[in-house]
Amino acid sequence: MRQTSLKMVHELAKADPRVVFIGSDLGPDTLTEMRDEFPNRFFMEGISEQNVIGMAAGMALDGFIPYINTIATFLTRRSYEQVAVDLCLHDLPVRLIASGGGVVYAPLGPTHLAIEDIAIMRALPNMTVVAVADAEEMRRLMWATLDWPHPIYIRLAKGGDPVVTSPEDGFTLGKAILKRAPGDVLLVSTGVMLGPCLDAADLLDARGINCGVLHMHTVKPIDADALVDLAGKVRLIVTVEEHILTGGLGSAVLETLSDRLPGRIPPLRRISLPDAFPVKYGSQQEHHRLNGLTAPAIAQVVEKAAVEAVVEAAP
């Protein structure tokens, strides 16, 4: 996914002379073709993330569209004031390509795990927050970023993730994609959790539970119309995210339905990482298993919650 996004920066640079790339201490082989073709629009800075944000803001004020790439925790925690004041306050079209969203860098420990990035970035006025499901959807997102007038935080996964989207899905910032129409249950996912949710829906279908899947690639601005429409048709909503419980997709869905849905909100369960810094080292897959972010674990939660929802709804 990261390589796809960076190659797309080069493609965008070919299509639009406003596009520039800024890296922060990336490898020497990063975007070498763009560096050679557009040396005046390629910048590789050192470990100075706050400075990189200010640099991008200055370029954006001069009419450029900067695309920045480095590790997610350094773009968010380390540079938060600069992102807020330099980018969001001025509502500048800078794109933050954040490597290692969620627990991708699990072997490096909690300092490198972007487990609260969606929460803190969606708290900023004017910031757009996006987490696509696979490399093919990343291509469609990158084209959509070219003329978006606001700053964008793009959460990257590990790379090599299964392709679960299709060109027929299309892509529009702020518009969710309904991958499976719901019966009684709706799963709402973001980022790479779309794959496990689709697999969980298959498992549930075999157990007689018709489960829809809504892919919320844009967490902010959230597709309130789609949520309100679908919430009015189901008995249960379950959100799934590779992010802590506080402030992420589940929180955004709850806030939206509370504000926009007339009448009673259907029961809602949130599946996420716990609200804690991870204490275990290991792979991303191991952390998914430990925290119930696998298809069987999601299906188990949904099945139990669906039974409870039916009981609650009984006269």
Phi, psi and chi 1 to 4 in degrees:
 res  aa     phi    psi   chi1   chi2   chi3   chi4
   1 MET       -  -41.9 -169.2 -179.1  -71.3      -
   2 ARG   -63.6  -46.0  175.3  177.4  176.3  -91.2
   3 GLN   -61.5  -38.4  -69.8  -56.7  -42.2      -
   4 THR   -63.0  -44.8  -62.1      -      -      -
   5 SER   -63.2  -41.2   67.9      -      -      -
   6 LEU   -70.2  -39.3  -64.4 -174.1      -      -
   7 LYS   -62.0  -35.1  -72.4  178.2 -179.2  177.6
   8 MET   -68.7  -31.0  -76.1  -58.0  -56.4      -
   9 VAL   -59.6  -41.9  173.7      -      -      -
  10 HIS   -63.1  -43.1 -172.7 -164.9      -      -
  11 GLU   -62.4  -41.3  -68.4  -58.7  -49.6      -
  12 LEU   -65.7  -36.6  -64.9  176.9      -      -
  13 ALA   -64.4  -34.5      -      -      -      -
  14 LYS   -67.1  -34.2  -67.2  177.2 -176.7  177.5
  15 ALA   -85.0  -23.3      -      -      -      -
  16 ASP  -144.9  118.9 -166.3  -42.2      -      -
  17 PRO   -69.1   -6.1   24.7  -33.6      -      -
  18 ARG   -79.9  -16.5  -62.7  174.3  -61.9  167.6
  19 VAL   -77.3  128.5  171.9      -      -      -
  20 VAL  -129.1  156.6  -60.9      -      -      -
  21 PHE  -118.9  136.4  175.1   77.7      -      -
  22 ILE  -129.9  121.3  -51.4  174.1      -      -
  23 GLY  -107.9  155.5      -      -      -      -
  24 SER  -119.8   99.5  175.3      -      -      -
  25 ASP    56.7   45.6 -167.6   41.2      -      -
  26 LEU   -89.5  170.7  -53.9 -180.0      -      -
  27 GLY   -64.4  157.7      -      -      -      -
  28 PRO   -65.8  -17.8   21.9  -32.3      -      -
  29 ASP   -93.4    6.3  -65.4  -29.1      -      -
  30 THR   -70.7  121.4  -58.4      -      -      -
  31 LEU    49.5   44.4  -88.0 -178.6      -      -
  32 THR   -63.7  -34.1   53.1      -      -      -
  33 GLU   -66.3  -41.0  -67.6 -178.4   -0.2      -
  34 MET   -67.1  -40.7  179.9  175.7  173.6      -
  35 ARG   -57.6  -41.8  179.8 -165.3   64.8 -163.1
  36 ASP   -73.8  -36.9  -65.5  -18.8      -      -
  37 GLU   -80.3  -37.1 -173.9  172.1   -2.8      -
  38 PHE  -129.1   66.3  -56.4  112.8      -      -
  39 PRO   -61.9  -25.0   21.6  -33.2      -      -
  40 ASN   -83.6   -3.1  -66.7  -30.3      -      -
  41 ARG  -123.5   20.2  -70.9 -167.1  -84.5  148.7
  42 PHE  -126.8  125.0  177.2   93.2      -      -
  43 PHE  -134.3  126.8  -58.1   89.4      -      -
  44 MET  -116.5  107.9 -172.3   59.6   68.2      -
  45 GLU   -97.2  169.1  -56.3  -56.8  -56.1      -
  46 GLY   -82.5 -161.4      -      -      -      -
  47 ILE   -79.1   82.2  -56.9  175.3      -      -
  48 SER  -151.6   61.4   54.5      -      -      -
  49 GLU   -61.5  -39.8  -68.3   82.6    4.0      -
  50 GLN   -61.2  -40.4  -63.9   98.4  -34.1      -
  51 ASN   -65.2  -38.4  176.8   67.8      -      -
  52 VAL   -62.3  -40.6  164.9      -      -      -
  53 ILE   -62.6  -45.3  -62.3  -63.8      -      -
  54 GLY   -63.2  -38.9      -      -      -      -
  55 MET   -61.0  -45.0  178.9  179.0  172.3      -
  56 ALA   -65.3  -38.9      -      -      -      -
  57 ALA   -61.7  -43.3      -      -      -      -
  58 GLY   -61.6  -42.3      -      -      -      -
  59 MET   -64.1  -41.5  -71.3 -177.8  173.2      -
  60 ALA   -63.8  -37.9      -      -      -      -
  61 LEU   -65.0  -21.9  -72.9  168.3      -      -
  62 ASP   -91.9    4.7 -115.4   -2.0      -      -
  63 GLY   102.4    1.0      -      -      -      -
  64 PHE   -87.4  165.9  -69.8   97.8      -      -
  65 ILE  -118.6   94.6  -55.5  174.7      -      -
  66 PRO   -81.2  139.1  -14.3   30.8      -      -
  67 TYR  -115.6  119.6  -72.6   75.3      -      -
  68 ILE  -108.0  142.1  -59.2  171.8      -      -
  69 ASN  -135.5  129.8  176.2 -127.8      -      -
  70 THR  -166.1 -171.7 -167.0      -      -      -
  71 ILE   -68.0  139.7  -66.4  173.8      -      -
  72 ALA   -56.5  -42.9      -      -      -      -
  73 THR   -63.3  -30.7   50.3      -      -      -
  74 PHE   -79.3  -29.3  -54.4  153.6      -      -
  75 LEU   -75.2  -23.3  -85.0  179.6      -      -
  76 THR  -105.2  -72.4   54.5      -      -      -
  77 ARG   -60.0  -49.5  -63.0  175.3 -167.0  160.9
  78 ARG   -71.1  -31.8 -176.2  171.5  -65.2  173.5
  79 SER  -112.3   20.8  -53.6      -      -      -
  80 TYR   -61.5  -43.5 -163.1   61.9      -      -
  81 GLU   -64.3  -41.0 -179.6  178.8   -1.5      -
  82 GLN   -67.4  -38.5  -74.0   73.5   25.5      -
  83 VAL   -62.8  -43.0  171.1      -      -      -
  84 ALA   -66.9  -50.2      -      -      -      -
  85 VAL   -84.9  -43.0  175.7      -      -      -
  86 ASP   -79.3  -38.7  -65.8   -6.3      -      -
  87 LEU   -97.4  -57.3  -56.5 -172.0      -      -
  88 CYS   -73.4  -39.7  -66.6      -      -      -
  89 LEU   -59.4  -37.9  178.7   61.1      -      -
  90 HIS   -94.0   -1.0  -60.4  -74.4      -      -
  91 ASP    51.2   57.8 -160.3   10.2      -      -
  92 LEU   -97.3  146.0  -63.6  175.8      -      -
  93 PRO   -81.1   66.5   31.7  -36.3      -      -
  94 VAL  -106.3  138.8  174.6      -      -      -
  95 ARG  -111.4  120.3  -71.6   66.0  172.4  104.2
  96 LEU   -98.7  105.1  -53.3  175.3      -      -
  97 ILE   -92.3  105.6  -56.6  173.5      -      -
  98 ALA  -102.6  109.5      -      -      -      -
  99 SER   -77.5  136.5  -60.9      -      -      -
 100 GLY    84.4   42.2      -      -      -      -
 101 GLY   -65.2  147.7      -      -      -      -
 102 GLY    72.9 -133.3      -      -      -      -
 103 VAL  -109.6   31.5  -69.5      -      -      -
 104 VAL   -56.2  -45.0  168.2      -      -      -
 105 TYR   -91.5   36.9  -70.1  130.9      -      -
 106 ALA   -52.7  -38.1      -      -      -      -
 107 PRO   -63.7  -17.0  -24.2   35.5      -      -
 108 LEU   -93.5   -5.8  -61.1  179.5      -      -
 109 GLY    89.6  179.9      -      -      -      -
 110 PRO   -63.4  -23.2   20.0  -31.8      -      -
 111 THR   -65.2  -22.9   56.7      -      -      -
 112 HIS  -109.7    6.6  -76.8   60.0      -      -
 113 LEU   -97.2  119.0  -58.5 -171.4      -      -
 114 ALA   -89.9   77.0      -      -      -      -
 115 ILE   -96.1  -11.5   57.4  173.5      -      -
 116 GLU  -124.6   14.0   75.4  -60.8  -61.9      -
 117 ASP   -65.4  -39.6   55.9  -32.9      -      -
 118 ILE   -62.5  -42.6  -69.1  175.0      -      -
 119 ALA   -60.7  -48.7      -      -      -      -
 120 ILE   -76.6  -29.0   63.7  175.8      -      -
 121 MET   -78.4  -36.0  -62.3  -52.6  -87.2      -
 122 ARG   -73.5  -13.0   66.7  179.5  -80.4  -97.3
 123 ALA   -74.7  -15.7      -      -      -      -
 124 LEU   -87.0  127.5  -65.4  171.7      -      -
 125 PRO   -57.6  143.0  -23.4   33.2      -      -
 126 ASN    76.3  -10.4  -63.2  -38.3      -      -
 127 MET   -80.2  134.1  178.8   60.6   77.4      -
 128 THR   -99.3  136.9  -60.7      -      -      -
 129 VAL  -123.6  122.2  178.7      -      -      -
 130 VAL  -132.0  139.6 -177.3      -      -      -
 131 ALA  -139.9  104.9      -      -      -      -
 132 VAL   -84.7  169.1  -63.1      -      -      -
 133 ALA   -92.1  -28.0      -      -      -      -
 134 ASP  -160.2  177.5   54.8   43.6      -      -
 135 ALA   -66.2  -34.3      -      -      -      -
 136 GLU   -67.8  -39.6  -68.3  -55.8  -52.4      -
 137 GLU   -68.8  -29.3 -171.8  173.1   47.9      -
 138 MET   -60.0  -40.1  177.0   61.9   70.8      -
 139 ARG   -58.8  -45.0  -63.1  179.9 -164.4  -81.7
 140 ARG   -67.5  -38.4  -63.7 -171.3  -75.7  -85.0
 141 LEU   -61.1  -47.0  159.0   66.2      -      -
 142 MET   -60.9  -38.2  -67.0  -62.1  -75.7      -
 143 TRP   -63.5  -36.5  -77.9  116.0      -      -
 144 ALA   -70.6  -20.6      -      -      -      -
 145 THR   -77.1  -18.2   65.2      -      -      -
 146 LEU   -59.4  -42.8 -165.3   55.6      -      -
 147 ASP  -112.4   14.5  -67.1  -45.2      -      -
 148 TRP   -73.2  127.0 -171.3 -105.0      -      -
 149 PRO   -82.1    0.3   28.9  -34.1      -      -
 150 HIS  -118.0  164.9  -48.0  -68.4      -      -
 151 PRO   -65.4  148.9   20.3  -29.0      -      -
 152 ILE  -131.5  132.0  -51.6  174.7      -      -
 153 TYR  -101.3  118.6  177.7   72.2      -      -
 154 ILE  -110.4  111.8  -58.4  170.2      -      -
 155 ARG   -88.4  118.1 -170.2 -169.7 -138.5 -136.9
 156 LEU   -94.3  146.8  -62.2 -174.0      -      -
 157 ALA   -92.7 -163.0      -      -      -      -
 158 LYS   -71.9  -38.4  179.2  177.2   61.2  177.2
 159 GLY   107.7  146.7      -      -      -      -
 160 GLY    74.2   13.3      -      -      -      -
 161 ASP   -70.0  146.4  -56.7  -76.8      -      -
 162 PRO   -57.3  140.3  -21.6   31.4      -      -
 163 VAL   -81.2  115.8  174.4      -      -      -
 164 VAL  -121.0   -1.8  -66.9      -      -      -
 165 THR  -103.1  171.3   64.3      -      -      -
 166 SER  -141.7  158.0   63.5      -      -      -
 167 PRO   -57.4  -29.9  -25.5   34.9      -      -
 168 GLU   -64.9  -21.5  -68.6   74.0   24.3      -
 169 ASP   -64.4  -30.3  -67.9  -27.7      -      -
 170 GLY    68.3 -174.8      -      -      -      -
 171 PHE  -160.8  123.7 -168.1   94.5      -      -
 172 THR  -137.0  126.1  -57.7      -      -      -
 173 LEU   -57.4  131.6  -76.9  163.8      -      -
 174 GLY    85.6    2.3      -      -      -      -
 175 LYS  -121.4  116.4  -65.1  -63.3 -179.7 -176.9
 176 ALA   -69.9  163.2      -      -      -      -
 177 ILE  -118.6  121.4  -62.8  169.8      -      -
 178 LEU   -85.5  105.6 -174.4   61.0      -      -
 179 LYS   -83.1  -32.2  -66.8  -65.5  -68.8 -177.3
 180 ARG  -141.7  128.5  -71.4 -179.5   60.1  140.3
 181 ALA   -67.5  139.4      -      -      -      -
 182 PRO   -84.7  155.4   30.9  -34.0      -      -
 183 GLY  -102.8  -98.4      -      -      -      -
 184 ASP   -90.3  -20.1  -70.1  -27.4      -      -
 185 VAL  -125.8  142.3 -179.0      -      -      -
 186 LEU  -125.2  121.9  176.9   66.5      -      -
 187 LEU   -91.8  130.6  -79.5  168.4      -      -
 188 VAL  -117.5  121.0 -175.7      -      -      -
 189 SER  -127.5  166.1   69.2      -      -      -
 190 THR  -139.2  154.3 -167.8      -      -      -
 191 GLY    61.9 -144.4      -      -      -      -
 192 VAL   -74.0   -3.5  -65.3      -      -      -
 193 MET   -71.6   -8.8  -73.5  -65.1  100.9      -
 194 LEU   -60.4  -42.8  175.5   59.0      -      -
 195 GLY   -59.3  -55.0      -      -      -      -
 196 PRO   -59.0  -33.4  -25.8   34.0      -      -
 197 CYS   -68.1  -40.5  -76.7      -      -      -
 198 LEU   -64.2  -41.1  -69.8  170.2      -      -
 199 ASP   -66.5  -39.2  -68.7  -19.3      -      -
 200 ALA   -64.0  -38.1      -      -      -      -
 201 ALA   -63.1  -37.1      -      -      -      -
 202 ASP   -64.2  -43.7  -72.0  -22.3      -      -
 203 LEU   -62.2  -41.4  -66.7  172.7      -      -
 204 LEU   -69.5  -36.0  -70.2  161.7      -      -
 205 ASP   -60.5  -38.3 -170.9   57.7      -      -
 206 ALA   -67.5  -19.9      -      -      -      -
 207 ARG   -98.7    8.8  -59.6  172.1 -165.5  174.0
 208 GLY    85.5   16.0      -      -      -      -
 209 ILE  -111.7  113.4  -60.7  174.1      -      -
 210 ASN   -81.5  113.0 -170.9  -33.0      -      -
 211 CYS  -121.9  118.9 -174.7      -      -      -
 212 GLY   -83.9  162.1      -      -      -      -
 213 VAL  -133.4  120.8  179.6      -      -      -
 214 LEU  -110.5  120.1 -177.3   66.7      -      -
 215 HIS   -90.9  108.5  174.8   39.6      -      -
 216 MET   -98.4   73.3 -165.2   66.3   71.1      -
 217 HIS   -64.9  -30.6   52.6   69.2      -      -
 218 THR  -103.3  110.6  -52.1      -      -      -
 219 VAL   -81.5  -29.6 -178.8      -      -      -
 220 LYS  -144.4  125.4 -177.9 -176.1  178.8 -177.1
 221 PRO   -71.0  132.1   27.1  -34.8      -      -
 222 ILE   -77.4  150.6 -159.8  163.4      -      -
 223 ASP   -81.5   82.5 -169.1  -14.6      -      -
 224 ALA   -64.5  -36.5      -      -      -      -
 225 ASP   -61.6  -44.2  -68.9  -21.1      -      -
 226 ALA   -65.5  -42.6      -      -      -      -
 227 LEU   -62.0  -47.6  -82.5  175.2      -      -
 228 VAL   -63.8  -42.6  169.3      -      -      -
 229 ASP   -61.5  -48.4  176.1   60.5      -      -
 230 LEU   -73.9  -35.3  -67.5  166.8      -      -
 231 ALA   -62.9  -28.5      -      -      -      -
 232 GLY   -75.8   -4.7      -      -      -      -
 233 LYS  -113.4   -6.0  -59.3  173.5 -179.5  177.0
 234 VAL  -121.1  164.2  -59.8      -      -      -
 235 ARG   -95.9  -16.4  -67.4 -174.5  175.5 -174.7
 236 LEU  -152.1  138.4  171.6   68.9      -      -
 237 ILE  -120.8  134.9  -61.4  172.5      -      -
 238 VAL  -128.2  122.6  178.9      -      -      -
 239 THR   -97.3  145.4   62.8      -      -      -
 240 VAL  -135.3  127.2 -175.1      -      -      -
 241 GLU  -153.2  149.0   58.7 -168.9  -49.9      -
 242 GLU   -93.1   69.9 -171.6 -176.9   -3.3      -
 243 HIS  -163.0  157.7 -174.8  -86.7      -      -
 244 ILE   -65.8  162.4   60.1  171.0      -      -
 245 LEU   -62.2  -33.4 -171.3   66.4      -      -
 246 THR   -81.7  123.5  -55.1      -      -      -
 247 GLY    81.3    1.6      -      -      -      -
 248 GLY   -93.9 -144.7      -      -      -      -
 249 LEU   -60.4  -47.3  173.0   67.6      -      -
 250 GLY   -58.6  -42.3      -      -      -      -
 251 SER   -63.5  -42.3  -64.1      -      -      -
 252 ALA   -63.4  -40.0      -      -      -      -
 253 VAL   -66.1  -45.9  169.9      -      -      -
 254 LEU   -60.1  -45.0  -83.2  168.0      -      -
 255 GLU   -61.6  -43.6  -67.8  162.0   10.1      -
 256 THR   -64.1  -46.8  -59.3      -      -      -
 257 LEU   -67.4  -36.5  -65.9  179.0      -      -
 258 SER   -63.4  -37.5  176.0      -      -      -
 259 ASP   -81.5  -33.0  -69.0  -17.1      -      -
 260 ARG  -112.8  -21.5  -66.8  -78.5  -59.0  -88.6
 261 LEU   -87.6  118.9 -175.3   66.3      -      -
 262 PRO   -73.0  139.0   24.6  -31.1      -      -
 263 GLY    85.5 -159.6      -      -      -      -
 264 ARG   -81.6  133.1 -177.5  174.7 -179.5  -91.5
 265 ILE   -76.4  134.9  -62.8  173.0      -      -
 266 PRO   -63.9  156.8   19.8  -29.2      -      -
 267 PRO   -51.3  140.0  -25.5   34.4      -      -
 268 LEU  -132.8  129.6 -168.0  148.8      -      -
 269 ARG  -115.7  144.0  -58.7  -71.5 -174.9  -87.5
 270 ARG  -116.8  124.0  -67.8 -177.7  -70.3  165.7
 271 ILE  -107.2  125.2  -59.7  174.4      -      -
 272 SER  -160.6 -179.0   69.0      -      -      -
 273 LEU   -71.8  152.5  -61.8  171.9      -      -
 274 PRO   -69.2  160.1   24.9  -33.7      -      -
 275 ASP   -80.4   68.3 -167.8    8.1      -      -
 276 ALA  -160.2  153.1      -      -      -      -
 277 PHE   -74.1  131.8  -71.7  106.1      -      -
 278 PRO   -61.1  141.6  -22.2   33.5      -      -
 279 VAL  -109.9   -7.8  -64.9      -      -      -
 280 LYS  -103.1  143.4  -68.1 -177.4  177.4  -65.4
 281 TYR   -97.9  152.7  -70.1   80.0      -      -
 282 GLY   157.3 -161.0      -      -      -      -
 283 SER   -88.6  164.9   67.6      -      -      -
 284 GLN   -59.9  -42.4 -179.0 -173.1   26.4      -
 285 GLN   -62.2  -37.9  -70.6   76.1   15.9      -
 286 GLU   -65.6  -40.2 -175.9  177.8    1.8      -
 287 HIS   -66.6  -37.0  -81.9  -99.3      -      -
 288 HIS   -60.7  -44.5  -74.5 -179.2      -      -
 289 ARG   -64.8  -44.1 -179.1 -178.4   58.5   78.9
 290 LEU   -64.3  -27.2  -70.8  171.2      -      -
 291 ASN  -110.6   15.9  -67.2  -67.7      -      -
 292 GLY    71.0   30.2      -      -      -      -
 293 LEU  -104.5   27.4  -64.9  175.4      -      -
 294 THR  -103.7  161.1   63.4      -      -      -
 295 ALA   -57.8  -47.5      -      -      -      -
 296 PRO   -61.2  -39.8  -24.0   35.2      -      -
 297 ALA   -67.3  -40.7      -      -      -      -
 298 ILE   -62.9  -44.8  -65.9  166.7      -      -
 299 ALA   -61.0  -39.0      -      -      -      -
 300 GLN   -63.6  -43.9 -175.2  176.6   14.4      -
 301 VAL   -63.5  -44.3  170.0      -      -      -
 302 VAL   -63.4  -43.6  171.4      -      -      -
 303 GLU   -61.2  -45.4 -172.5  171.2   23.7      -
 304 LYS   -64.4  -44.8 -178.2  175.4 -176.7  -67.0
 305 ALA   -67.7  -32.8      -      -      -      -
 306 ALA   -66.5  -39.8      -      -      -      -
 307 VAL   -64.0  -44.4  170.8      -      -      -
 308 GLU   -62.3  -38.8  -67.4  172.3   -8.6      -
 309 ALA   -65.8  -38.7      -      -      -      -
 310 VAL   -65.5  -41.0  170.5      -      -      -
 311 VAL   -63.6  -43.9  171.4      -      -      -
 312 GLU   -63.8  -34.5  -71.1  175.6    8.3      -
 313 ALA   -80.5  -12.9      -      -      -      -
 314 ALA   -67.4  142.6      -      -      -      -
 315 PRO   -67.3      -   22.7  -30.8      -      -
